[in-house]
Amino acid sequence: MTLEFYTIGVYGSTESTYFKKLTVSGMDTFIDIRRRRGVRGSKYTYVNSKRLQTKLEQLGIRYQHILELAPTKEIRQLQKEDDKKKNVLKRERGALGNIFILMYKDRILKNFDLKEMMSDLKKQGSKKVVFFCVEELPEACHRSIVTDKIEKDFGYSIKHL
């Protein structure tokens, strides 16, 4: 059985377009890698944890939260400082800063067993897996670091929804 990997962000979408991307693409496994599983304000409430899990269950998409892949508060703070220096808002960021990438790889990714995660996904019968965090562009989000490692170590190509 072959796995396919995708990423998705929420910024720039509507509830309708967001869930349509997941269903049209045939996702069966949704991996949330956020530390805080809520979004401030009313625009994106559909990805707040409980509402999101309820909707995914209705759509027949398995939900997993992998907290171990979420950046720490310290690492997020380094990105905030980088954004501030560059005078860019989080929602408008086009790419992660080098310090964030280095710290994330060193403190998070190197300590996470991707091989075990891959084995678990295969055991549960996953075919199409999507990694989720809020940023619209994968390059502006830690999910791209995770999926780049999956691509490099396991040979999968990654698609962004």
Summary of the structure (lengths in Angstrom):
residues: 161
radius of gyration: 15.2
end to end distance: 21.9
largest distance: 46.0
contacts: 467
relative contact order: 0.26
helix: 50%
strand: 13%
